Amino acid sequence: IEGGEPVASDDAETAAFYTLSEMTALPLAGSVFAVADELLRNRGA
């Protein structure tokens, strides 16, 4: 699914898009960075 507007629920105030290099400075939960890295490496595969 592509497009549309993100809609915040009780658990989220904002939605944003980050590069992997920007994500290194964020306090991410668990394996969020590893999953994002793997998804980006495998896109278009």
Buried (B, 14 or more C-beta within 10 A) or exposed (E): EEEEEEEEEEEEEEEEEEEEEEEEEEEBEEEEBEEBEEEEEEEEE
